[in-house]
Amino acid sequence: MSKQYPNLMKPLKVTERLTLKNRLSVAPTGSFFLMYGEKGDYTFNMMDYLCERALGGFGLIMRTEKVPGPLLFPRWTN
């Protein structure tokens, strides 16, 4: 790697139990219609998308937008 970024490919210890293999990350991206099913669950397209990013060597992959709703927070219901 470049001398300009000597730590980029070095592991990063986030917590005592979590160490990333490098400092590369992928921000949340994607299309809601391609990634989620009718019930808001992940589709195979979404899983394939995330797997391809992981195979690319990124240390951290943030998932796409997922709006919390009544299933996660029951007291939000009217």
C-alpha positions as MATLAB code, in Angstrom:
seq = 'MSKQYPNLMKPLKVTERLTLKNRLSVAPTGSFFLMYGEKGDYTFNMMDYLCERALGGFGLIMRTEKVPGPLLFPRWTN';
ca = [
       0.000    0.000    0.000;
       1.051    3.590   -0.403;
       3.469    5.171    2.044;
       0.865    7.888    2.395;
      -1.548    5.497    4.208;
       0.626    2.987    6.084;
      -2.143    1.802    8.458;
      -4.891    1.278    5.886;
      -4.403   -2.483    5.543;
      -3.503   -3.111    9.192;
      -6.065   -4.658   11.588;
      -8.163   -2.273   13.684;
      -9.223   -3.311   17.192;
     -12.697   -1.841   17.760;
     -13.564   -3.576   21.030;
     -12.089   -6.366   23.098;
     -14.019   -8.929   21.024;
     -14.068   -7.199   17.624;
     -11.054   -6.634   15.389;
     -11.462   -5.629   11.744;
      -8.987   -7.201    9.307;
      -8.293   -3.790    7.726;
      -9.604   -0.228    7.796;
     -11.517   -0.327    4.516;
     -15.289    0.084    4.771;
     -18.324    0.206    2.511;
     -21.030    2.762    3.240;
     -24.699    1.745    3.036;
     -25.750    1.555   -0.619;
     -28.367   -0.144   -2.721;
     -31.938    0.061   -3.851;
     -34.754   -0.629   -1.428;
     -36.811   -2.385   -4.098;
     -34.024   -4.795   -5.055;
     -32.866   -5.525   -1.525;
     -36.005   -6.150    0.524;
     -38.989   -8.434    0.129;
     -42.630   -7.516    0.678;
     -42.338   -8.045    4.445;
     -39.119   -6.046    4.770;
     -36.931   -9.150    4.898;
     -33.654   -9.476    2.979;
     -33.833  -11.032   -0.478;
     -31.229  -13.255   -2.102;
     -30.218  -10.211   -4.170;
     -29.310   -8.412   -0.946;
     -27.361  -11.367    0.420;
     -25.473  -11.760   -2.881;
     -24.683   -8.052   -2.871;
     -23.241   -8.148    0.656;
     -21.277  -11.346   -0.043;
     -19.661   -9.795   -3.110;
     -18.569   -6.810   -1.029;
     -17.106   -9.118    1.627;
     -15.190  -11.078   -1.009;
     -13.747   -7.785   -2.207;
     -11.709   -7.572    1.008;
     -13.453   -4.840    2.980;
     -12.996   -4.942    6.748;
     -16.382   -3.362    7.539;
     -19.604   -3.506    5.538;
     -22.519   -1.373    6.692;
     -25.912   -2.663    5.607;
     -28.411   -0.567    3.701;
     -31.178    1.458    5.222;
     -33.414   -0.563    7.506;
     -36.183    1.338    9.196;
     -37.060    0.076   12.694;
     -40.733   -0.641   13.042;
     -43.300   -2.194   15.363;
     -41.720   -5.666   15.179;
     -38.506   -4.310   16.687;
     -40.095   -1.701   18.944;
     -43.675   -2.776   19.864;
     -44.357    0.348   21.917;
     -44.139    2.462   18.727;
     -47.522    1.127   17.621;
     -50.581    3.287   18.166;
];
